[in-house]
Amino acid sequence: MQVIRLYMAGKSPVWMNAFDRLQKYLVAGQGPRLSFETIDVLDEPRAAIRDQVFATPTIVRAFPPEARLIGNIQDTARVARALGLT
Amino acid sequence: MKKRILIVDDEPPIRKLFARTIGTENYAIRAAASGVEALALLKNDPADLVLLDLNMPELDGADTLAEIRKIDQAVPVFIITSFKDAFFDKLKILRDAGIQFEVINKPVEKEHLRELVESVLYGPGDQAAGGEQCK
């Protein structure tokens, strides 16, 4: 199972919706091999440090080779490309 | 028209470093030495992005953010802090009150800071691996 993580501060509806769109986009294209997690850095700062997240929002593809997208994550196709998943 | 960025930090070298890193040629950058000064600036001239140090005397970053949201609900505000910061408790109170903000863990790589600002204001570009750090 390959993990995609969204790091946020709180639960921004904008970022949650963007992540939901990404999840549907990727699952439709790749089947059930991906799992998706949302992490609030205010509650789990160690997880953010572990994944070398320096700002929110960040989406991390946690399996090698690691990839990430920081800042504006609303363009689903752009995020998928940046994560090497298309 | 250049996008407007407000940098709020009580330490002058940090304000200068962030401004230099982001680049004054591409953005209209203003700096405030305190939360009170930042609020006065924002009341007269809104910003497109605010970079706000959490740990400041008198009005700290969390209190300043709460006041900013009374003026401007939409402007992206990035709280500059450490992911080990004891002030997280105060940010959790704001979060639980539904106040929107983002966080930056310091020290931050200069290239990462530039990419973050560009991504927030203009949309995502290619992400870089790393480089020099801002404190």
Backbone of each chain as ProteinMPNN parsed JSONL, in Angstrom:
{"seq_chain_A": "MQVIRLYMAGKSPVWMNAFDRLQKYLVAGQGPRLSFETIDVLDEPRAAIRDQVFATPTIVRAFPPEARLIGNIQDTARVARALGLT", "coords_chain_A": {"N_chain_A": [[0.84, -1.195, 0.0], [0.555, 2.169, -0.886], [1.211, 5.381, 0.437], [-0.407, 8.493, 0.587], [-0.114, 11.642, 1.93], [-1.77, 14.392, 3.407], [-0.768, 17.318, 4.815], [-1.915, 19.653, 7.107], [-2.828, 22.755, 8.782], [-5.073, 22.642, 11.142], [-8.357, 21.992, 9.807], [-8.837, 22.845, 6.943], [-11.524, 23.543, 4.832], [-11.16, 24.047, 2.132], [-8.705, 22.822, 1.461], [-9.273, 20.223, 2.253], [-11.303, 19.544, 0.456], [-9.864, 19.719, -1.911], [-8.066, 17.637, -1.543], [-9.793, 15.508, -1.424], [-10.768, 15.522, -4.039], [-8.375, 14.881, -5.356], [-7.951, 12.324, -4.361], [-10.118, 10.872, -5.472], [-9.514, 11.181, -8.166], [-7.027, 9.877, -8.384], [-7.557, 7.28, -7.439], [-9.405, 6.447, -9.279], [-7.758, 6.216, -11.446], [-5.739, 4.442, -10.711], [-6.582, 2.34, -9.12], [-6.868, 0.327, -6.08], [-4.381, 0.658, -4.785], [-3.416, 2.772, -3.376], [-3.326, 4.622, -0.297], [-4.846, 7.138, 1.755], [-4.103, 9.848, 3.883], [-4.891, 12.356, 6.293], [-3.237, 14.859, 8.089], [-2.983, 16.842, 10.92], [-0.778, 19.285, 11.626], [-0.609, 20.666, 13.973], [-1.484, 18.931, 15.871], [0.072, 16.701, 15.422], [3.018, 17.25, 15.271], [5.416, 15.862, 15.11], [5.102, 13.979, 13.12], [5.072, 15.619, 10.898], [7.674, 16.593, 10.946], [9.058, 14.21, 10.58], [8.348, 13.604, 7.934], [9.568, 15.673, 6.724], [8.208, 18.057, 6.328], [7.76, 21.453, 5.797], [5.956, 23.449, 5.71], [2.444, 24.289, 5.704], [-0.292, 24.155, 3.377], [0.843, 20.831, 2.634], [1.279, 18.183, 0.379], [2.332, 14.892, 0.538], [3.955, 12.276, -1.069], [4.613, 9.344, 0.281], [6.08, 7.113, -0.326], [9.068, 5.68, -1.741], [10.459, 6.961, -4.845], [10.383, 9.772, -2.711], [7.996, 12.433, -2.958], [6.636, 15.745, -3.172], [4.211, 18.395, -2.797], [3.825, 21.792, -2.235], [1.931, 24.412, -0.767], [-0.271, 25.845, -2.968], [-2.698, 23.565, -3.61], [-4.8, 22.994, -5.225], [-5.135, 22.362, -7.898], [-5.876, 19.541, -9.291], [-4.871, 17.751, -11.304], [-2.342, 18.829, -11.659], [-1.199, 18.442, -9.139], [-1.19, 15.659, -9.01], [0.617, 15.095, -11.079], [2.933, 16.32, -10.009], [3.411, 14.667, -7.902], [4.203, 12.448, -9.16], [2.347, 10.585, -10.058], [0.9, 10.224, -12.319]], "CA_chain_A": [[0.0, 0.0, 0.0], [1.332, 3.397, -0.984], [0.504, 6.369, 1.255], [-0.394, 9.91, 0.239], [-0.497, 12.361, 3.156], [-1.996, 15.834, 3.363], [-0.48, 18.007, 6.078], [-2.636, 20.925, 7.226], [-2.99, 23.34, 10.125], [-6.527, 22.599, 11.226], [-9.001, 21.24, 8.719], [-9.349, 23.793, 5.957], [-12.417, 22.906, 3.87], [-10.599, 24.173, 0.778], [-7.681, 21.785, 1.265], [-9.934, 18.918, 2.364], [-11.984, 19.301, -0.815], [-8.827, 19.477, -2.923], [-7.519, 16.299, -1.289], [-10.845, 14.573, -1.8], [-10.743, 15.449, -5.511], [-7.164, 14.153, -5.732], [-8.172, 10.913, -4.024], [-11.009, 10.294, -6.488], [-8.768, 11.214, -9.428], [-5.978, 8.854, -8.376], [-8.151, 5.951, -7.276], [-10.017, 6.102, -10.571], [-6.722, 5.893, -12.404], [-4.744, 3.465, -10.254], [-7.104, 1.243, -8.335], [-6.84, 0.439, -4.629], [-3.041, 0.514, -4.212], [-3.07, 3.973, -2.633], [-4.138, 5.008, 0.855], [-4.795, 8.583, 1.923], [-4.171, 10.267, 5.28], [-4.777, 13.787, 6.575], [-2.535, 15.058, 9.354], [-2.95, 18.213, 11.437], [0.56, 19.449, 12.218], [-0.732, 21.181, 15.339], [-1.665, 17.765, 16.741], [1.121, 15.709, 15.173], [4.191, 17.917, 14.681], [6.51, 14.903, 14.841], [4.868, 13.376, 11.804], [5.504, 16.61, 9.91], [9.145, 16.603, 10.956], [9.46, 12.931, 9.974], [8.173, 13.695, 6.482], [10.288, 16.869, 6.271], [7.235, 19.069, 5.906], [8.173, 22.727, 6.381], [4.834, 24.392, 5.703], [1.139, 23.756, 5.314], [-0.545, 22.726, 3.182], [1.781, 20.046, 1.834], [0.914, 16.797, 0.091], [3.541, 14.077, 0.455], [3.913, 10.863, -1.47], [5.55, 8.859, 1.292], [6.854, 5.947, -0.764], [10.195, 6.106, -2.561], [11.125, 8.17, -4.377], [9.437, 10.707, -2.115], [7.664, 13.634, -3.723], [5.733, 16.593, -2.397], [3.763, 19.656, -3.364], [3.617, 22.727, -1.134], [1.236, 25.655, -1.091], [-1.561, 25.718, -3.647], [-2.879, 22.159, -3.972], [-6.166, 22.885, -5.751], [-5.132, 21.846, -9.268], [-5.758, 18.098, -9.074], [-3.973, 17.117, -12.279], [-0.992, 19.337, -11.386], [-0.732, 17.767, -7.922], [-0.9, 14.26, -9.37], [1.882, 15.085, -11.837], [4.042, 16.655, -9.111], [3.658, 13.51, -7.043], [4.65, 11.345, -10.015], [1.307, 9.555, -10.014], [0.176, 10.142, -13.588]], "C_chain_A": [[0.878, 1.248, 0.0], [0.527, 4.553, -0.37], [0.701, 7.782, 0.715], [-0.905, 10.676, 1.469], [-0.7, 13.845, 2.862], [-1.733, 16.402, 4.748], [-1.153, 19.37, 6.056], [-2.461, 21.475, 8.637], [-4.481, 23.493, 10.326], [-7.09, 21.782, 10.081], [-9.648, 22.217, 7.763], [-10.265, 23.077, 4.98], [-11.882, 22.975, 2.446], [-9.596, 23.06, 0.516], [-8.291, 20.387, 1.363], [-10.645, 18.562, 1.054], [-10.979, 18.99, -1.919], [-8.265, 18.065, -2.777], [-8.528, 15.227, -1.671], [-10.898, 14.407, -3.329], [-9.53, 14.659, -5.991], [-7.347, 12.656, -5.502], [-9.032, 10.23, -5.084], [-10.278, 10.168, -7.826], [-7.765, 10.069, -9.485], [-6.548, 7.445, -8.26], [-8.793, 5.499, -8.588], [-8.954, 5.644, -11.559], [-5.85, 4.712, -12.008], [-5.299, 2.314, -9.429], [-6.801, 1.407, -6.86], [-5.446, 0.395, -4.007], [-2.637, 1.702, -3.351], [-3.929, 4.105, -1.381], [-3.872, 6.478, 1.139], [-4.968, 8.931, 3.401], [-4.147, 11.788, 5.342], [-4.178, 13.945, 7.97], [-2.555, 16.535, 9.71], [-1.609, 18.414, 12.159], [0.494, 20.013, 13.633], [-0.906, 20.037, 16.337], [-0.518, 16.768, 16.611], [2.357, 16.352, 14.533], [5.328, 16.949, 14.354], [6.338, 14.215, 13.495], [5.331, 14.318, 10.706], [7.029, 16.651, 9.824], [9.676, 15.334, 10.286], [9.387, 13.001, 8.451], [8.792, 14.964, 5.901], [9.337, 17.903, 5.665], [7.617, 20.385, 6.57], [7.046, 23.746, 6.396], [3.555, 23.656, 5.353], [0.52, 24.667, 4.268], [0.558, 22.078, 2.339], [1.18, 18.665, 1.604], [2.195, 16.022, -0.152], [3.194, 12.7, -0.088], [4.999, 10.188, -0.67], [6.363, 7.648, 0.857], [7.942, 6.39, -1.733], [9.896, 6.029, -4.054], [10.104, 9.176, -3.866], [9.194, 11.897, -3.035], [6.681, 14.447, -2.906], [5.334, 17.816, -3.188], [3.341, 20.552, -2.209], [2.797, 23.903, -1.627], [-0.111, 25.413, -1.727], [-1.736, 24.295, -4.164], [-4.229, 21.934, -4.659], [-6.239, 22.323, -7.167], [-4.838, 20.35, -9.224], [-4.753, 17.447, -10.027], [-2.527, 17.543, -12.027], [-0.391, 18.65, -10.156], [-0.34, 16.331, -8.248], [0.402, 14.155, -10.148], [3.064, 15.339, -10.919], [4.399, 15.477, -8.208], [4.111, 12.287, -7.858], [3.632, 10.236, -10.118], [0.45, 9.542, -11.284], [1.149, 9.835, -14.713]], "O_chain_A": [[1.819, 1.364, 0.785], [-0.67, 4.69, -0.619], [1.82, 8.207, 0.426], [-1.988, 10.394, 1.98], [0.097, 14.468, 2.161], [-2.38, 16.025, 5.724], [-0.986, 20.145, 5.114], [-2.017, 20.78, 9.551], [-5.096, 24.385, 9.741], [-6.387, 20.982, 9.464], [-10.866, 22.395, 7.773], [-9.848, 22.102, 4.353], [-12.119, 22.071, 1.645], [-9.633, 22.425, -0.538], [-7.881, 19.474, 0.646], [-10.593, 17.418, 0.602], [-11.207, 18.114, -2.754], [-8.018, 17.382, -3.771], [-8.161, 14.168, -2.181], [-11.052, 13.297, -3.838], [-9.636, 13.86, -6.922], [-6.954, 11.832, -6.327], [-8.708, 9.133, -5.538], [-10.414, 9.164, -8.526], [-7.658, 9.375, -10.496], [-6.066, 6.522, -8.917], [-8.73, 4.325, -8.955], [-9.212, 4.789, -12.406], [-5.278, 4.049, -12.873], [-4.556, 1.399, -9.075], [-6.504, 2.517, -6.418], [-5.325, 0.12, -2.814], [-1.618, 1.645, -2.663], [-5.108, 3.75, -1.387], [-2.809, 7.002, 0.808], [-5.843, 8.398, 4.083], [-3.468, 12.437, 4.546], [-4.567, 13.25, 8.909], [-2.187, 17.382, 8.896], [-1.348, 17.781, 13.182], [1.437, 19.855, 14.407], [-0.524, 20.155, 17.501], [-0.176, 16.075, 17.57], [2.703, 16.04, 13.394], [6.109, 17.188, 13.433], [7.318, 13.908, 12.815], [5.908, 13.888, 9.708], [7.592, 16.734, 8.733], [10.634, 15.388, 9.515], [10.279, 12.505, 7.763], [8.571, 15.293, 4.736], [9.626, 18.526, 4.644], [7.783, 20.429, 7.789], [7.168, 24.795, 7.028], [3.572, 22.562, 4.788], [0.794, 25.867, 4.278], [1.127, 22.708, 1.448], [0.639, 18.053, 2.525], [3.041, 16.433, -0.946], [2.26, 12.048, 0.378], [6.184, 10.425, -0.906], [7.243, 7.2, 1.592], [7.765, 7.365, -2.464], [9.166, 5.141, -4.493], [9.08, 9.408, -4.508], [10.075, 12.309, -3.79], [5.976, 13.911, -2.05], [6.022, 18.226, -4.123], [2.598, 20.134, -1.32], [2.947, 24.342, -2.767], [-1.002, 24.839, -1.102], [-1.006, 23.865, -5.057], [-4.742, 20.815, -4.673], [-7.297, 21.857, -7.591], [-3.68, 19.943, -9.129], [-3.887, 16.683, -9.598], [-1.602, 16.742, -12.158], [0.794, 18.318, -10.145], [0.708, 15.849, -7.817], [1.2, 13.246, -9.916], [4.087, 14.661, -11.023], [5.551, 15.317, -7.803], [4.368, 11.222, -7.296], [3.998, 9.068, -10.252], [-0.609, 8.915, -11.311], [0.741, 9.724, -15.869]]}, "seq_chain_B": "MKKRILIVDDEPPIRKLFARTIGTENYAIRAAASGVEALALLKNDPADLVLLDLNMPELDGADTLAEIRKIDQAVPVFIITSFKDAFFDKLKILRDAGIQFEVINKPVEKEHLRELVESVLYGPGDQAAGGEQCK", "coords_chain_B": {"N_chain_B": [[0.144, 44.629, -11.716], [1.99, 44.368, -8.753], [1.912, 41.614, -6.47], [0.996, 41.934, -3.032], [2.86, 41.639, -0.136], [3.02, 41.173, 3.321], [5.344, 41.263, 5.852], [5.806, 40.245, 9.119], [7.633, 40.679, 11.876], [9.508, 40.895, 14.862], [12.211, 41.13, 14.792], [14.621, 42.924, 13.158], [16.744, 41.926, 11.375], [15.645, 39.511, 10.517], [13.331, 40.297, 9.192], [14.459, 41.685, 7.048], [15.912, 39.62, 5.839], [13.908, 37.819, 5.028], [12.507, 39.462, 3.227], [14.486, 39.954, 1.326], [14.941, 37.368, 0.456], [12.463, 36.574, -0.663], [12.182, 38.509, -2.624], [12.172, 41.682, -3.782], [11.824, 42.641, -6.309], [9.831, 41.278, -7.587], [7.604, 41.368, -5.976], [5.451, 43.48, -3.994], [6.637, 44.372, -1.134], [6.012, 44.828, 2.265], [6.985, 45.641, 5.61], [6.497, 44.926, 9.058], [7.161, 45.709, 12.442], [5.854, 44.804, 14.598], [2.853, 43.291, 15.938], [0.897, 45.205, 16.33], [1.695, 47.272, 14.627], [1.449, 45.91, 12.214], [-1.325, 45.511, 12.036], [-2.21, 48.14, 11.814], [-1.132, 48.803, 9.315], [-2.487, 46.971, 7.649], [-5.113, 47.804, 7.894], [-5.182, 50.113, 6.431], [-4.199, 49.391, 3.934], [-4.727, 46.576, 2.23], [-3.263, 43.217, 2.165], [-1.933, 40.62, 0.012], [-0.811, 38.407, 0.989], [0.313, 37.287, 4.157], [3.102, 36.992, 6.196], [3.797, 35.883, 9.297], [5.385, 36.187, 12.298], [5.327, 34.008, 15.082], [6.268, 34.252, 17.715], [6.392, 36.984, 19.33], [6.924, 40.012, 21.253], [4.538, 41.643, 23.467], [1.851, 41.946, 21.532], [1.436, 38.872, 20.371], [2.024, 36.49, 17.618], [-0.247, 34.84, 17.397], [-2.308, 36.291, 18.679], [-2.247, 38.534, 17.06], [-3.026, 37.424, 14.623], [-5.686, 36.721, 15.209], [-6.777, 39.282, 15.394], [-6.253, 40.216, 12.82], [-8.03, 38.67, 11.343], [-10.41, 39.874, 11.945], [-10.332, 42.041, 10.366], [-9.731, 41.144, 7.801], [-10.91, 38.378, 6.307], [-10.028, 36.667, 4.39], [-7.349, 36.821, 3.499], [-4.383, 34.958, 2.948], [-2.624, 33.746, 5.701], [0.455, 33.002, 7.001], [1.796, 31.503, 9.721], [4.84, 31.845, 11.232], [6.831, 29.627, 12.794], [8.023, 27.127, 15.106], [7.845, 23.651, 14.727], [8.024, 22.514, 17.141], [7.125, 24.287, 18.888], [6.139, 25.833, 21.929], [4.019, 27.513, 21.797], [2.071, 26.375, 20.301], [-0.246, 25.575, 21.572], [-1.768, 27.856, 21.786], [-2.285, 28.381, 19.119], [-3.897, 26.205, 18.568], [-6.217, 26.874, 19.904], [-7.134, 28.982, 18.344], [-7.481, 27.613, 15.938], [-9.525, 25.83, 16.714], [-11.504, 27.626, 17.024], [-12.19, 28.111, 14.508], [-10.635, 29.754, 12.951], [-8.773, 30.507, 10.108], [-5.544, 29.585, 9.042], [-2.105, 29.091, 8.029], [0.972, 27.264, 8.594], [4.511, 27.745, 8.955], [7.456, 26.009, 9.312], [10.324, 26.865, 11.038], [13.966, 26.76, 11.022], [13.615, 27.84, 7.607], [14.2, 26.691, 4.315], [15.592, 28.844, 1.906], [14.913, 28.624, -0.814], [12.641, 27.039, -0.624], [10.917, 28.793, 0.686], [10.574, 30.801, -1.241], [9.305, 29.294, -3.246], [6.975, 28.524, -1.94], [5.669, 30.986, -1.517], [5.306, 31.808, -4.181], [3.686, 29.731, -5.103], [1.37, 30.011, -3.532], [0.482, 32.537, -4.311], [0.424, 32.547, -7.09], [-0.058, 29.987, -8.012], [0.904, 26.493, -8.248], [4.328, 25.553, -8.873], [7.252, 23.818, -10.088], [8.668, 21.802, -7.575], [11.441, 22.285, -5.385], [14.561, 20.832, -4.201], [16.132, 21.791, -1.995], [18.268, 24.01, 0.004], [19.9, 27.038, 0.996], [19.241, 28.316, 4.321], [16.622, 30.229, 5.914], [16.374, 31.897, 9.02]], "CA_chain_B": [[0.338, 45.095, -10.336], [2.68, 43.377, -7.928], [1.227, 41.084, -5.304], [1.449, 42.62, -1.822], [3.207, 40.73, 0.963], [3.354, 41.835, 4.583], [6.195, 40.459, 6.73], [5.674, 40.758, 10.482], [8.614, 40.042, 12.769], [10.095, 41.938, 15.711], [13.664, 41.179, 14.604], [14.924, 43.551, 11.865], [17.486, 41.081, 10.418], [14.75, 38.491, 9.955], [12.468, 40.968, 8.209], [15.274, 41.961, 5.854], [16.267, 38.351, 5.201], [12.714, 37.303, 4.336], [12.22, 40.331, 2.084], [15.514, 39.718, 0.312], [14.742, 36.015, -0.063], [11.27, 36.547, -1.52], [12.549, 39.302, -3.801], [11.37, 42.909, -3.92], [11.59, 42.964, -7.719], [8.617, 40.597, -8.041], [6.489, 41.569, -5.051], [5.433, 44.706, -3.195], [6.824, 43.852, 0.215], [6.04, 45.743, 3.397], [7.412, 44.971, 6.834], [6.025, 45.498, 10.312], [7.988, 45.251, 13.556], [4.998, 44.312, 15.682], [1.482, 43.0, 15.553], [0.142, 46.469, 16.316], [2.059, 47.96, 13.385], [0.873, 45.137, 11.111], [-2.762, 45.784, 11.966], [-2.375, 49.5, 11.29], [-0.851, 48.753, 7.879], [-3.538, 46.233, 6.944], [-6.361, 48.584, 7.889], [-5.094, 51.137, 5.375], [-3.838, 48.823, 2.635], [-4.736, 45.112, 2.388], [-2.154, 42.433, 1.603], [-2.305, 39.363, -0.651], [-0.203, 37.326, 1.78], [0.954, 37.763, 5.386], [4.022, 36.088, 6.887], [3.63, 36.419, 10.651], [6.143, 35.474, 13.328], [4.466, 33.676, 16.224], [6.827, 34.632, 19.01], [6.724, 38.407, 19.4], [6.504, 40.617, 22.512], [3.241, 42.325, 23.501], [0.855, 41.212, 20.744], [2.162, 37.809, 19.654], [1.474, 36.158, 16.312], [-1.597, 34.277, 17.508], [-3.233, 37.401, 18.959], [-2.279, 39.37, 15.859], [-3.848, 36.71, 13.636], [-7.1, 36.875, 15.584], [-7.177, 40.651, 15.031], [-6.25, 40.307, 11.346], [-9.253, 38.041, 10.817], [-11.523, 40.821, 12.094], [-10.185, 43.005, 9.265], [-9.65, 40.455, 6.503], [-11.165, 36.941, 6.513], [-9.572, 35.841, 3.27], [-5.919, 36.868, 3.175], [-3.605, 33.838, 3.496], [-1.679, 34.107, 6.77], [1.369, 31.928, 7.387], [2.438, 31.701, 11.014], [6.211, 31.326, 11.217], [7.032, 29.08, 14.126], [8.733, 25.856, 15.089], [6.896, 22.571, 14.97], [8.151, 22.097, 18.54], [6.885, 25.502, 19.65], [5.194, 25.753, 23.036], [2.881, 28.36, 21.482], [1.078, 25.608, 19.544], [-1.505, 25.523, 22.321], [-2.536, 29.046, 21.439], [-2.767, 28.196, 17.745], [-4.999, 25.238, 18.599], [-7.431, 27.597, 20.307], [-7.6, 29.698, 17.141], [-7.986, 26.585, 15.016], [-10.799, 25.308, 17.202], [-12.49, 28.698, 16.85], [-12.492, 28.195, 13.08], [-9.806, 30.765, 12.292], [-7.933, 29.86, 9.103], [-4.152, 30.005, 8.911], [-1.145, 28.046, 7.706], [2.181, 27.385, 9.419], [5.825, 27.493, 8.366], [8.418, 25.543, 10.318], [11.625, 27.5, 10.839], [14.392, 27.565, 9.872], [13.078, 27.389, 6.326], [15.107, 26.856, 3.178], [15.243, 30.028, 1.118], [14.237, 28.218, -2.038], [11.298, 26.592, -0.237], [10.097, 29.972, 0.983], [10.233, 31.418, -2.522], [8.336, 28.429, -3.925], [5.71, 28.587, -1.215], [5.045, 32.282, -1.815], [4.874, 31.787, -5.584], [2.586, 28.777, -5.232], [0.167, 30.567, -2.914], [0.019, 33.736, -5.011], [0.293, 32.365, -8.541], [-0.29, 28.597, -8.38], [2.08, 25.665, -8.015], [5.352, 25.295, -9.877], [8.037, 22.645, -9.732], [9.21, 21.867, -6.221], [12.892, 22.124, -5.34], [15.058, 19.919, -3.172], [16.579, 22.438, -0.777], [19.322, 24.991, -0.18], [20.213, 27.842, 2.165], [18.131, 28.448, 5.253], [16.242, 31.448, 6.62], [16.085, 31.597, 10.43]], "C_chain_B": [[0.978, 43.986, -9.501], [1.791, 42.902, -6.786], [1.856, 41.676, -4.037], [1.666, 41.621, -0.685], [3.57, 41.557, 2.18], [4.143, 40.855, 5.456], [6.149, 41.075, 8.123], [6.626, 39.991, 11.389], [9.266, 41.158, 13.581], [11.609, 42.05, 15.531], [13.991, 41.74, 13.216], [15.728, 42.659, 10.913], [16.611, 40.017, 9.767], [13.833, 39.109, 8.898], [13.227, 41.206, 6.907], [15.587, 40.675, 5.102], [15.08, 37.783, 4.419], [12.414, 38.143, 3.1], [13.21, 40.073, 0.961], [15.307, 38.359, -0.349], [13.567, 35.955, -1.033], [11.512, 37.37, -2.78], [11.654, 40.502, -4.019], [11.097, 43.262, -5.378], [10.274, 42.366, -8.218], [7.391, 40.89, -7.184], [6.602, 42.938, -4.38], [5.474, 44.29, -1.73], [6.836, 44.995, 1.229], [6.43, 44.951, 4.628], [6.855, 45.705, 8.042], [6.825, 44.883, 11.453], [7.166, 44.695, 14.706], [3.617, 43.995, 15.136], [0.653, 44.269, 15.438], [0.415, 47.221, 15.019], [1.441, 47.237, 12.177], [-0.61, 45.444, 10.943], [-3.031, 47.17, 11.405], [-2.147, 49.523, 9.781], [-1.994, 48.095, 7.116], [-4.856, 46.991, 6.893], [-6.368, 49.59, 6.748], [-4.872, 50.549, 3.992], [-3.757, 47.304, 2.775], [-3.503, 44.457, 1.763], [-2.726, 41.203, 0.897], [-1.778, 38.159, 0.114], [0.467, 37.951, 2.997], [1.841, 36.658, 5.941], [4.204, 36.648, 8.294], [4.398, 35.574, 11.662], [5.242, 35.201, 14.532], [4.973, 34.301, 17.511], [7.3, 36.084, 18.991], [6.26, 38.963, 20.739], [5.174, 41.347, 22.353], [2.188, 41.529, 22.737], [1.575, 40.125, 19.949], [1.44, 37.442, 18.348], [0.052, 35.63, 16.376], [-2.624, 35.375, 17.769], [-3.367, 38.317, 17.747], [-3.159, 38.732, 14.788], [-5.336, 36.88, 13.943], [-7.61, 38.264, 15.211], [-7.21, 40.836, 13.517], [-7.549, 39.757, 10.786], [-10.49, 38.922, 11.017], [-11.524, 41.843, 10.961], [-10.348, 42.321, 7.916], [-9.789, 38.95, 6.74], [-10.403, 36.076, 5.513], [-8.059, 35.797, 3.082], [-5.194, 35.647, 3.765], [-2.585, 34.341, 4.527], [-0.854, 32.878, 7.119], [2.042, 32.302, 8.695], [3.82, 31.046, 10.963], [6.569, 30.901, 12.632], [7.953, 27.877, 14.034], [7.719, 24.773, 15.388], [7.076, 21.971, 16.368], [7.683, 23.217, 19.473], [5.829, 25.305, 20.739], [3.944, 26.574, 22.76], [1.825, 27.633, 20.648], [-0.268, 25.578, 20.251], [-2.398, 26.704, 21.958], [-3.088, 28.953, 20.012], [-3.925, 27.2, 17.696], [-6.306, 25.906, 19.009], [-8.01, 28.347, 19.119], [-8.193, 28.718, 16.133], [-9.374, 26.119, 15.433], [-11.919, 26.356, 17.11], [-12.807, 28.914, 15.373], [-11.691, 29.235, 12.335], [-8.805, 30.064, 11.369], [-6.528, 30.452, 9.097], [-3.336, 28.808, 8.456], [0.078, 28.235, 8.59], [3.419, 27.08, 8.581], [6.752, 27.104, 9.507], [9.776, 26.193, 10.042], [12.739, 26.695, 11.508], [13.88, 26.967, 8.567], [14.113, 27.639, 5.23], [14.649, 28.05, 2.344], [14.459, 29.654, -0.14], [12.817, 27.738, -1.753], [10.385, 27.786, 0.026], [9.658, 30.657, -0.306], [9.155, 30.606, -3.246], [6.962, 28.494, -3.265], [4.969, 29.87, -1.561], [4.507, 32.285, -3.24], [3.662, 30.873, -5.771], [1.286, 29.355, -4.68], [-0.396, 31.71, -3.753], [-0.261, 33.5, -6.491], [-0.037, 30.935, -8.964], [1.008, 27.815, -8.326], [3.026, 25.607, -9.194], [6.084, 24.031, -9.51], [8.634, 22.833, -8.349], [10.704, 21.573, -6.225], [13.319, 21.279, -4.156], [15.489, 20.636, -1.902], [17.692, 23.411, -1.035], [19.599, 25.727, 1.104], [18.987, 28.026, 3.036], [17.909, 29.899, 5.679], [15.991, 31.053, 8.065], [14.642, 31.92, 10.751]], "O_chain_B": [[0.558, 42.829, -9.542], [1.023, 43.674, -6.211], [3.066, 41.891, -3.967], [0.767, 40.861, -0.325], [4.331, 42.521, 2.088], [3.67, 39.76, 5.761], [6.414, 42.265, 8.297], [6.443, 38.799, 11.635], [9.545, 42.236, 13.055], [12.225, 42.973, 16.065], [13.678, 41.109, 12.207], [15.416, 42.635, 9.722], [16.811, 39.665, 8.605], [13.593, 38.517, 7.846], [12.713, 40.963, 5.815], [15.534, 40.641, 3.873], [15.235, 37.325, 3.287], [12.1, 37.598, 2.042], [12.831, 39.984, -0.207], [15.477, 38.215, -1.56], [13.669, 35.352, -2.102], [11.1, 36.98, -3.873], [10.494, 40.351, -4.402], [10.233, 44.091, -5.66], [9.671, 42.883, -9.158], [6.261, 40.681, -7.625], [7.695, 43.481, -4.22], [4.456, 43.9, -1.16], [7.557, 45.981, 1.08], [6.232, 43.737, 4.687], [6.753, 46.932, 8.055], [7.131, 43.691, 11.439], [7.716, 44.174, 15.675], [3.265, 44.379, 14.021], [-0.193, 44.39, 14.552], [-0.504, 47.742, 14.387], [0.969, 47.878, 11.237], [-1.087, 45.617, 9.821], [-3.958, 47.363, 10.618], [-2.884, 50.185, 9.05], [-2.422, 48.588, 6.072], [-5.628, 46.833, 5.948], [-7.414, 49.885, 6.17], [-5.297, 51.126, 2.992], [-2.813, 46.794, 3.378], [-2.801, 45.057, 0.949], [-3.859, 40.798, 1.155], [-2.237, 37.034, -0.084], [1.103, 39.0, 2.899], [1.393, 35.528, 6.134], [4.708, 37.758, 8.464], [4.099, 34.396, 11.858], [4.48, 36.074, 14.95], [4.19, 34.821, 18.306], [8.455, 36.372, 18.678], [5.301, 38.448, 21.315], [4.742, 41.633, 21.236], [1.683, 40.531, 23.251], [2.249, 40.422, 18.963], [0.394, 38.003, 18.019], [-0.766, 35.936, 15.508], [-3.689, 35.39, 17.152], [-4.453, 38.812, 17.443], [-3.941, 39.416, 14.128], [-6.14, 37.148, 13.05], [-8.747, 38.409, 14.762], [-8.083, 41.526, 12.989], [-8.109, 40.324, 9.848], [-11.501, 38.737, 10.339], [-12.553, 42.433, 10.634], [-11.006, 42.837, 7.012], [-8.895, 38.322, 7.307], [-10.161, 34.894, 5.762], [-7.54, 34.816, 2.549], [-5.366, 35.336, 4.944], [-1.794, 35.243, 4.251], [-1.4, 31.838, 7.488], [2.767, 33.293, 8.772], [3.949, 29.853, 10.688], [6.603, 31.721, 13.55], [8.584, 27.641, 13.004], [6.829, 24.963, 16.216], [6.369, 21.034, 16.739], [7.822, 23.118, 20.692], [4.78, 24.702, 20.512], [2.916, 26.369, 23.405], [0.791, 28.216, 20.323], [-1.313, 25.557, 19.601], [-3.616, 26.571, 21.839], [-4.206, 29.387, 19.735], [-4.831, 27.338, 16.873], [-7.376, 25.546, 18.517], [-9.223, 28.352, 18.906], [-9.253, 28.957, 15.555], [-10.283, 26.026, 14.609], [-13.105, 26.027, 17.117], [-13.596, 29.793, 15.024], [-12.024, 29.572, 11.199], [-8.087, 29.155, 11.786], [-6.353, 31.67, 9.143], [-3.8, 27.668, 8.489], [0.205, 29.258, 9.264], [3.385, 26.283, 7.643], [6.822, 27.783, 10.532], [10.311, 26.079, 8.939], [12.471, 26.002, 12.489], [13.733, 25.751, 8.439], [14.803, 28.658, 5.222], [13.454, 28.233, 2.111], [13.466, 30.296, -0.479], [11.899, 27.992, -2.533], [9.219, 27.783, -0.367], [8.499, 31.046, -0.443], [8.208, 31.171, -3.793], [5.93, 28.517, -3.937], [3.776, 29.841, -1.864], [3.379, 32.716, -3.479], [2.731, 31.204, -6.505], [0.227, 29.205, -5.289], [-1.613, 31.838, -3.893], [-1.096, 34.186, -7.081], [-0.272, 30.685, -10.146], [2.092, 28.4, -8.354], [2.608, 25.61, -10.352], [5.592, 23.244, -8.702], [9.062, 23.934, -8.004], [11.176, 20.718, -6.975], [12.544, 21.04, -3.23], [15.232, 20.128, -0.811], [18.045, 23.634, -2.193], [19.547, 25.14, 2.185], [17.852, 27.913, 2.575], [18.849, 30.686, 5.793], [15.447, 29.979, 8.319], [14.206, 31.736, 11.887]]}, "name": "protein", "num_of_chains": 2, "seq": "MQVIRLYMAGKSPVWMNAFDRLQKYLVAGQGPRLSFETIDVLDEPRAAIRDQVFATPTIVRAFPPEARLIGNIQDTARVARALGLTMKKRILIVDDEPPIRKLFARTIGTENYAIRAAASGVEALALLKNDPADLVLLDLNMPELDGADTLAEIRKIDQAVPVFIITSFKDAFFDKLKILRDAGIQFEVINKPVEKEHLRELVESVLYGPGDQAAGGEQCK"}
